[in-house]
Amino acid sequence: MKDIEFSSPEQIKAFQEGLLKTALEYLQAHSAYYRRMFEKYHIDIARIRTIEDLQKIPFTEKKDLQLFNDEFLCCPKEKIVDYVTTSGTLGEPVTFGCTDADLERLAFNEEKSFACAGVKPGDIVQLMTTIDKRFMAGLAYFLGIRKLGASIIRVGNGIPELQWDTIMRLKPDTIMCVPSFILRLIQYAEEHGIDYRNSSVKRIIGIGEGLRDQNFELNLLGRRIKEKWDVELYATYSSTEMGATFSECPYGCGGHVHPELIIVEIIGDDDLPVPDGQVGEIVVTTLGVEGMPLLRFRTGDMAAKVVDRCKCGRWSYRLTPLVGRKNNMIKLKGTTLYPPAVNDVLDNTEYVENYVVVVQDSDAGTDDVLVKLGLKYQPPFDPVKDLKDRFRSRIRVAPHIEILPAGEIAAINYPAKSRKPVKFIDNRKKNV
């Protein structure tokens, strides 16, 4: 059977519209939340025939999931076999219940994503991600690699010593982790005489952080990794709410959508679709989810849709690397930017050990940005001046910089209940 991703755009659209009809009928029959929405706004789902018709339906937002969590469940609770939560980075965590069919769908999603990134049956993948703490992604990776027929090493995150011991013992060809952790792996290897360049690892699949800019060139972090370690680099984009992953193929020109699993709209500030290629907010409608499907969910993530045929032969549309989160946009001294641009500078400054970016309102009506950071070592020059020069070179403006003990920053980065490092704190009143 031909993979739908290689079909024409017209065939993919018609295919998705057939799945959309099924999804709407399922929501009408099983979702208390969406049934109430359809009644309130007088929506006749029989009139929603095309992807363009989705514009007649209101958005679902994170606050809706927080306020009416149980109303999104579309099956009896006894059918739930796994409970997961969102990270809660920007608010209270939201619970998602996955049925057995949902876990099969996750496995299919990740099987396709890993295959897109070149992983084959018989390959060995070392997972440097957690599979516990109510985390969907780690479980999805495990299920997908298993379904693909590759081997899995579940090491978990952190602990460079254990990671390298595992690499030397079991010789994985692929590792999956947060990209900035690769720099810690390289540093550990250099400090302990490990010949990492000639190790078994030939491919790195990154999660949670970007490796490329909007032109698909490696960003500062990606270049720094590649200069040190000449391995294949792949970026991915996913979220608990989507239950789907956009993975790069070997050509690295954006993350490919799996049309069987999700419909994506890109909307502008007026809440209407933007032209293809223009950055806007990612809005998703999940397909084939049994437990908690979502209709027009606003992710808050900003990217653009690429619709031309990829060099790999796929016609399925792609997403550019994320520009940032809409709510995290910063206005600093007349310049609009997103936290990833700040992170990119800090992640690629060799003497910076760790950091947190704090944003608050200023008297001038713009944003006051303070970077608190810890040093790996004291350079033979003024690090504050050097960093401000780096920021001006990269993003044209420089935030305030405060140097603190690295241990103090580490305590901020890793609070007790967090599953992800906290690198951005938003104290602006408009987001409270």
KEKE-90383 format. One record per residue (C-alpha): x, y, z. Coordinates in steps of 0.2 Angstrom, whole numbers. Layout:
+-------+-------+-------+
|    xx |    yy |    zz |
+-------+-------+-------+
|     X |     Y |     Z |
...
+-------+-------+-------+
END
This chain:
+-------+-------+-------+
|    xx |    yy |    zz |
+-------+-------+-------+
|     0 |     0 |     0 |
|     7 |    17 |    -5 |
|    11 |    29 |     9 |
|    -1 |    44 |     8 |
|    14 |    56 |    11 |
|    20 |    52 |    -7 |
|     3 |    55 |   -14 |
|    -2 |    72 |   -23 |
|    -7 |    87 |   -12 |
|   -25 |    85 |   -19 |
|   -25 |    67 |   -14 |
|   -19 |    70 |     3 |
|   -32 |    84 |     6 |
|   -46 |    73 |     0 |
|   -39 |    59 |    11 |
|   -38 |    71 |    26 |
|   -56 |    77 |    23 |
|   -63 |    60 |    24 |
|   -54 |    57 |    41 |
|   -61 |    74 |    47 |
|   -79 |    69 |    43 |
|   -76 |    53 |    54 |
|   -68 |    63 |    68 |
|   -82 |    76 |    68 |
|   -95 |    62 |    69 |
|   -85 |    54 |    83 |
|   -84 |    70 |    93 |
|  -103 |    73 |    90 |
|  -107 |    56 |    97 |
|   -94 |    55 |   112 |
|   -87 |    72 |   117 |
|   -98 |    81 |   130 |
|   -87 |    97 |   127 |
|   -88 |    97 |   108 |
|  -107 |    92 |   108 |
|  -110 |   108 |   120 |
|   -99 |   118 |   108 |
|  -108 |   113 |    92 |
|  -125 |   117 |   101 |
|  -119 |   134 |   107 |
|  -113 |   140 |    90 |
|  -126 |   131 |    80 |
|  -113 |   121 |    71 |
|  -120 |   107 |    59 |
|  -105 |    95 |    57 |
|  -113 |    89 |    41 |
|  -109 |   106 |    33 |
|   -90 |   104 |    38 |
|   -84 |    95 |    22 |
|   -67 |   103 |    19 |
|   -52 |   109 |    28 |
|   -57 |   127 |    24 |
|   -74 |   124 |    32 |
|   -65 |   122 |    49 |
|   -64 |   140 |    50 |
|   -83 |   140 |    55 |
|   -78 |   131 |    71 |
|   -71 |   140 |    87 |
|   -54 |   136 |    93 |
|   -50 |   125 |   108 |
|   -37 |   132 |   120 |
|   -26 |   126 |   134 |
|   -38 |   135 |   146 |
|   -52 |   124 |   140 |
|   -43 |   109 |   143 |
|   -39 |   115 |   161 |
|   -57 |   120 |   165 |
|   -66 |   106 |   157 |
|   -53 |    92 |   157 |
|   -66 |    78 |   160 |
|   -78 |    84 |   147 |
|   -65 |    80 |   133 |
|   -64 |    62 |   138 |
|   -74 |    52 |   124 |
|   -74 |    35 |   132 |
|   -77 |    26 |   148 |
|   -63 |    28 |   160 |
|   -61 |     9 |   161 |
|   -54 |    10 |   143 |
|   -40 |    21 |   148 |
|   -24 |    11 |   149 |
|   -11 |    25 |   152 |
|   -13 |    43 |   159 |
|    -1 |    57 |   154 |
|     0 |    75 |   157 |
|     7 |    90 |   148 |
|    22 |    98 |   155 |
|    13 |   112 |   164 |
|    27 |   124 |   159 |
|    15 |   138 |   156 |
|     1 |   134 |   168 |
|    -7 |   119 |   177 |
|    -4 |   102 |   169 |
|   -18 |    94 |   159 |
|   -22 |    76 |   160 |
|   -24 |    65 |   144 |
|   -31 |    48 |   145 |
|   -24 |    36 |   131 |
|   -34 |    20 |   126 |
|   -26 |     4 |   119 |
|   -30 |    11 |   102 |
|   -22 |    28 |   106 |
|    -6 |    19 |   111 |
|    -6 |     9 |    94 |
|    -8 |    26 |    86 |
|     7 |    33 |    95 |
|    17 |    18 |    90 |
|    12 |    21 |    72 |
|    16 |    39 |    73 |
|    33 |    36 |    80 |
|    37 |    21 |    68 |
|    34 |    33 |    53 |
|    44 |    47 |    61 |
|    59 |    37 |    65 |
|    58 |    29 |    48 |
|    57 |    47 |    40 |
|    74 |    51 |    50 |
|    82 |    35 |    42 |
|    81 |    23 |    57 |
|    79 |     5 |    50 |
|    74 |   -12 |    58 |
|    90 |   -19 |    66 |
|    96 |    -1 |    71 |
|   100 |     2 |    90 |
|    92 |    18 |    97 |
|    98 |    25 |   114 |
|    84 |    35 |   122 |
|    91 |    49 |   133 |
|    73 |    54 |   138 |
|    62 |    49 |   153 |
|    49 |    36 |   151 |
|    41 |    40 |   168 |
|    34 |    56 |   176 |
|    18 |    55 |   166 |
|    28 |    59 |   150 |
|    19 |    54 |   134 |
|    35 |    56 |   122 |
|    46 |    44 |   131 |
|    33 |    30 |   130 |
|    29 |    35 |   112 |
|    47 |    33 |   107 |
|    48 |    16 |   115 |
|    32 |    10 |   106 |
|    37 |    17 |    89 |
|    55 |    10 |    89 |
|    48 |    -7 |    95 |
|    35 |    -7 |    81 |
|    48 |    -2 |    68 |
|    59 |   -17 |    72 |
|    74 |    -8 |    79 |
|    82 |   -10 |    96 |
|    80 |     1 |   111 |
|    91 |     6 |   126 |
|    81 |    15 |   139 |
|    94 |    25 |   148 |
|    84 |    40 |   153 |
|    90 |    58 |   153 |
|   106 |    66 |   160 |
|   121 |    57 |   168 |
|   134 |    58 |   154 |
|   145 |    45 |   162 |
|   131 |    32 |   161 |
|   127 |    37 |   143 |
|   145 |    35 |   137 |
|   146 |    18 |   147 |
|   131 |    12 |   138 |
|   137 |    18 |   121 |
|   153 |     9 |   123 |
|   145 |    -7 |   129 |
|   130 |    -8 |   117 |
|   136 |     2 |   102 |
|   120 |    11 |    97 |
|   120 |    20 |    80 |
|   106 |    32 |    85 |
|   104 |    43 |   101 |
|    88 |    53 |   105 |
|    89 |    68 |   117 |
|    88 |    86 |   120 |
|   101 |    94 |   108 |
|   110 |   105 |   121 |
|   113 |    89 |   131 |
|   125 |    84 |   116 |
|   137 |    97 |   121 |
|   138 |    90 |   138 |
|   141 |    73 |   131 |
|   155 |    80 |   120 |
|   162 |    90 |   135 |
|   162 |    74 |   146 |
|   170 |    64 |   132 |
|   184 |    77 |   129 |
|   188 |    78 |   148 |
|   189 |    59 |   150 |
|   198 |    54 |   134 |
|   183 |    46 |   125 |
|   185 |    45 |   106 |
|   167 |    50 |   103 |
|   171 |    55 |    84 |
|   174 |    36 |    81 |
|   160 |    29 |    92 |
|   146 |    19 |    85 |
|   134 |    34 |    85 |
|   131 |    40 |    68 |
|   114 |    49 |    70 |
|   106 |    61 |    83 |
|    88 |    64 |    84 |
|    84 |    80 |    94 |
|    68 |    84 |   104 |
|    62 |    99 |   113 |
|    75 |   111 |   105 |
|    78 |   118 |    87 |
|    93 |   113 |    77 |
|    89 |   124 |    62 |
|    84 |   141 |    57 |
|    69 |   147 |    46 |
|    80 |   144 |    30 |
|    84 |   126 |    36 |
|   102 |   130 |    39 |
|   109 |   123 |    56 |
|   107 |   136 |    69 |
|   121 |   141 |    81 |
|   118 |   125 |    92 |
|   117 |   114 |    77 |
|   133 |   121 |    70 |
|   142 |   119 |    86 |
|   137 |   101 |    88 |
|   141 |    97 |    69 |
|   158 |   105 |    70 |
|   163 |    95 |    85 |
|   154 |    78 |    80 |
|   151 |    75 |    62 |
|   135 |    65 |    64 |
|   118 |    66 |    55 |
|   107 |    78 |    65 |
|    88 |    77 |    64 |
|    75 |    89 |    73 |
|    58 |    84 |    78 |
|    42 |    94 |    84 |
|    28 |    86 |    94 |
|    17 |    89 |   109 |
|     6 |    79 |   120 |
|   -10 |    87 |   114 |
|    -6 |    83 |    96 |
|    -1 |    65 |    99 |
|     9 |    66 |    83 |
|    27 |    71 |    78 |
|    34 |    81 |    64 |
|    51 |    73 |    60 |
|    64 |    79 |    47 |
|    70 |    67 |    33 |
|    88 |    66 |    28 |
|    86 |    82 |    18 |
|    83 |    93 |    34 |
|    70 |   104 |    25 |
|    56 |   104 |    39 |
|    46 |    92 |    49 |
|    35 |    81 |    39 |
|    16 |    79 |    44 |
|     9 |    62 |    44 |
|    -8 |    65 |    36 |
|   -17 |    50 |    44 |
|   -14 |    58 |    61 |
|   -17 |    77 |    61 |
|   -23 |    92 |    51 |
|   -13 |   108 |    53 |
|   -19 |   126 |    51 |
|    -7 |   141 |    52 |
|   -16 |   156 |    58 |
|   -12 |   175 |    60 |
|   -16 |   188 |    73 |
|   -33 |   190 |    65 |
|   -36 |   171 |    68 |
|   -38 |   168 |    50 |
|   -26 |   156 |    39 |
|   -10 |   164 |    33 |
|    -3 |   161 |    16 |
|     8 |   145 |    15 |
|    26 |   150 |    19 |
|    21 |   164 |    32 |
|    24 |   162 |    50 |
|     9 |   160 |    61 |
|     2 |   150 |    76 |
|     0 |   131 |    74 |
|   -18 |   125 |    76 |
|   -21 |   106 |    76 |
|   -35 |    94 |    74 |
|   -31 |    77 |    79 |
|   -37 |    62 |    68 |
|   -40 |    44 |    75 |
|   -38 |    48 |    93 |
|   -51 |    38 |   104 |
|   -48 |    45 |   122 |
|   -46 |    63 |   120 |
|   -47 |    70 |   102 |
|   -45 |    89 |    99 |
|   -53 |   100 |    87 |
|   -44 |   116 |    81 |
|   -32 |   116 |    96 |
|   -21 |   132 |    97 |
|    -4 |   126 |   102 |
|     4 |   143 |   104 |
|    19 |   138 |    94 |
|    24 |   149 |    79 |
|    30 |   141 |    63 |
|    26 |   141 |    44 |
|    19 |   128 |    32 |
|    30 |   122 |    17 |
|    19 |   114 |     4 |
|    31 |   111 |   -11 |
|    38 |    93 |   -14 |
|    52 |    88 |    -3 |
|    68 |    81 |   -11 |
|    64 |    65 |    -2 |
|    48 |    63 |   -13 |
|    35 |    67 |     0 |
|    21 |    79 |    -5 |
|    15 |    80 |    13 |
|    17 |    97 |    20 |
|    31 |   102 |    32 |
|    33 |   114 |    46 |
|    48 |   125 |    47 |
|    58 |   125 |    64 |
|    48 |   134 |    78 |
|    51 |   152 |    79 |
|    45 |   152 |    97 |
|    29 |   152 |   107 |
|    16 |   166 |   104 |
|    14 |   170 |   122 |
|    33 |   171 |   125 |
|    36 |   185 |   112 |
|    47 |   198 |   119 |
|    48 |   216 |   114 |
|    65 |   222 |   119 |
|    71 |   240 |   114 |
|    61 |   240 |    98 |
|    65 |   223 |    93 |
|    53 |   208 |    93 |
|    60 |   191 |    97 |
|    57 |   175 |   105 |
|    66 |   165 |   118 |
|    75 |   153 |   107 |
|    85 |   167 |    99 |
|    91 |   172 |   116 |
|    94 |   153 |   120 |
|   104 |   151 |   104 |
|   117 |   164 |   110 |
|   119 |   157 |   127 |
|   119 |   139 |   122 |
|   134 |   143 |   111 |
|   145 |   153 |   123 |
|   158 |   141 |   129 |
|   160 |   148 |   146 |
|   141 |   148 |   151 |
|   137 |   134 |   162 |
|   118 |   137 |   164 |
|   105 |   151 |   163 |
|    88 |   157 |   165 |
|    79 |   171 |   155 |
|    67 |   182 |   166 |
|    55 |   194 |   157 |
|    45 |   207 |   166 |
|    36 |   223 |   162 |
|    46 |   239 |   161 |
|    40 |   257 |   164 |
|    43 |   261 |   146 |
|    29 |   249 |   141 |
|    41 |   236 |   133 |
|    49 |   221 |   141 |
|    63 |   221 |   153 |
|    74 |   205 |   150 |
|    86 |   199 |   163 |
|    98 |   184 |   159 |
|   104 |   176 |   175 |
|   118 |   164 |   171 |
|   132 |   153 |   179 |
|   149 |   152 |   172 |
|   159 |   136 |   169 |
|   175 |   146 |   171 |
|   180 |   164 |   173 |
|   186 |   170 |   155 |
|   201 |   182 |   154 |
|   190 |   196 |   149 |
|   173 |   204 |   155 |
|   160 |   190 |   151 |
|   146 |   203 |   153 |
|   153 |   214 |   139 |
|   157 |   199 |   128 |
|   140 |   192 |   130 |
|   132 |   209 |   126 |
|   142 |   210 |   110 |
|   137 |   192 |   106 |
|   118 |   197 |   108 |
|   120 |   213 |    98 |
|   128 |   203 |    84 |
|   115 |   190 |    84 |
|    98 |   199 |    88 |
|   103 |   217 |    87 |
|    99 |   221 |   106 |
|   107 |   215 |   122 |
|    97 |   211 |   138 |
|   103 |   214 |   156 |
|   115 |   201 |   162 |
|   118 |   195 |   180 |
|   131 |   182 |   185 |
|   127 |   171 |   199 |
|   134 |   154 |   206 |
|   130 |   140 |   194 |
|   122 |   130 |   208 |
|   109 |   144 |   211 |
|   105 |   144 |   193 |
|   103 |   125 |   193 |
|    91 |   125 |   207 |
|    80 |   137 |   196 |
|    82 |   126 |   180 |
|    77 |   110 |   189 |
|    63 |   113 |   202 |
|    57 |    97 |   210 |
|    41 |    93 |   200 |
|    47 |    99 |   183 |
|    51 |    86 |   169 |
|    59 |    99 |   158 |
|    73 |   112 |   162 |
|    65 |   129 |   166 |
|    75 |   142 |   155 |
|    61 |   155 |   153 |
|    52 |   164 |   167 |
|    38 |   176 |   162 |
|    33 |   188 |   175 |
|    23 |   200 |   164 |
|     6 |   205 |   171 |
|    -2 |   202 |   154 |
|     2 |   183 |   156 |
|    -4 |   181 |   173 |
+-------+-------+-------+
END
